[in-house]
């Protein structure tokens, strides 16, 4: 898998987590632990995407 394809896959997963997070947060009885987990996973993906993009610029 090329680096660009890997970044694209990470971005796709990030967007999927964003959708899942939005859906969880609008539920009347949203689970705070699940929301926190989704946010943590989303942030981890964002950090990885940024790291990979920065590595390709240098």
PyMOL commands that set and color helices and strands:
alter all, ss='L'
color gray80, all
select helices_A, chain A and resi 3-26+32-57
alter helices_A, ss='H'
color red, helices_A
deselect
rebuild
show_as cartoon
